[in-house]
Amino acid sequence: MNWNTGSDFAPLMLVMSRGEKYRFVGSLLDVAETLIGAWPCDDGDEYMEAVKVCLEAIEGSLSAEDARSALIKAAGEASIPVIAVLH
């Protein structure tokens, strides 16, 4: 498994509507935990695609950037604002 915890993942911040207000996402592990444990709903085409892409990135067949892009699309679908984090 490839959790990409290094510098190959451009971090971002999600503005969540319940629980924690801001959620930092800086790795594939963070993407997986966010989609599975903190997402406000478990349906939607972009959400399902993000889960699939994240799994494929963890398995190594897609990049961390692919998972990041899929997360951003799912956030748009769920009306979750995304803030780019400069590092």
URURMO-V752505 format. One record per helix or strand of 2 or more residues. SS is the DSSP state (2 for helix, 1 for strand). FROM is the first residue (numbers start at 1). TO is the last residue. If there is no record, write none. Layout:
ss,from,to
SS,FROM,TO
SS,FROM,TO
This chain:
ss,from,to
1,12,15
1,22,25
2,28,38
2,45,59
2,64,77
1,81,84
